[in-house]
């Protein structure tokens, strides 16, 4: 993919959002978004999709196997509102601000 310019994509999830996984090994679990990668359309969710990583020993740290969260594709994540209901999101302008609204409960997220 050399010389291919990637453009930044707007994601429906932001850092700090509570999301529910709707597909894959972690289906049904919920967690908080820690980091997003808009170019890859992926997000890291706290406590989900754990993988083991082998670390080589250096002068500063000991080697070993650590567990860390791997990223999930945002299409497998659904936003959870304040009531704990996962739903799709629509955008509206209220008081001159763009807000996200749950389609199931019509509450501002």
C-alpha positions in Angstrom: 0.0 0.0 0.0 2.9 2.4 -0.6 2.0 5.8 -1.9 -1.6 5.4 -0.9 -2.9 8.4 1.1 -5.1 7.4 4.0 -7.7 9.9 5.1 -9.0 10.3 8.7 -12.4 8.7 9.3 -14.9 10.0 11.8 -15.7 7.2 14.3 -19.0 6.8 16.2 -17.1 6.0 19.4 -14.8 8.3 21.4 -12.3 7.9 24.2 -14.2 7.4 27.5 -17.4 6.0 25.9 -18.9 2.8 27.3 -19.4 0.3 24.5 -20.8 -3.2 24.1 -19.1 -5.8 21.8 -21.7 -7.2 19.3 -19.5 -9.6 17.4 -16.5 -11.9 17.9 -15.0 -13.7 20.9 -15.8 -10.9 23.3 -19.5 -10.7 22.2 -21.8 -9.4 24.9 -19.1 -7.8 27.1 -18.9 -4.1 27.9 -16.0 -1.8 28.6 -14.7 1.7 28.3 -12.8 2.9 25.2 -9.2 3.7 26.1 -7.8 4.7 22.7 -9.0 5.0 19.1 -7.2 4.6 15.8 -9.3 6.5 13.2 -7.1 5.6 10.2 -7.5 1.9 11.0 -11.1 2.2 12.3 -10.1 0.4 15.4 -10.4 1.0 19.2 -8.9 -0.4 22.3 -11.5 -1.3 25.0 -10.4 -1.6 28.6 -10.3 -5.2 29.9 -11.4 -6.8 26.6 -9.6 -8.7 23.8 -6.6 -9.6 25.9 -3.5 -11.0 24.1 -0.2 -12.3 25.5 3.0 -10.5 24.4 6.5 -11.9 24.8 8.9 -9.2 26.0 12.7 -9.6 25.7 14.7 -8.7 28.7 16.7 -5.4 28.6 18.9 -3.5 31.0 15.8 -1.5 32.2 13.3 -4.3 32.6 13.0 -8.0 33.0 11.7 -10.2 30.2 8.6 -12.3 30.3 5.0 -12.6 29.1 2.6 -9.8 29.6 -1.1 -9.5 28.9 -2.4 -6.4 27.1 -5.6 -5.3 25.3 -5.6 -5.6 21.5 -7.7 -3.4 19.3 -11.2 -4.2 18.1 -12.8 -3.0 14.8 -15.3 -0.2 15.5 -18.0 -2.0 13.5 -18.1 -4.6 16.3 -18.8 -2.0 18.9 -22.1 -0.4 19.9 -22.4 2.6 22.1 -24.1 2.2 25.5 -26.2 5.0 27.0 -26.7 6.0 30.6 -29.3 3.4 31.2 -27.0 0.6 30.0 -28.9 0.1 26.7 -26.8 -0.5 23.6 -28.2 1.1 20.5 -27.3 2.9 17.3 -26.6 6.6 17.4 -28.0 9.5 15.5 -26.6 13.1 15.4 -28.7 16.2 16.1 -28.0 19.8 16.8 -29.3 21.1 20.1 -28.6 24.6 21.3 -26.1 25.1 18.5 -24.1 22.0 19.6 -23.9 18.6 17.8 -24.9 15.8 20.1 -25.2 12.0 19.9 -28.6 10.6 20.7 -29.5 6.9 21.3 -32.0 5.7 18.8 -33.6 3.3 21.3 -34.1 5.6 24.3 -33.8 9.1 22.6 -31.4 10.2 25.3 -28.3 12.3 24.8 -25.1 10.3 25.2 
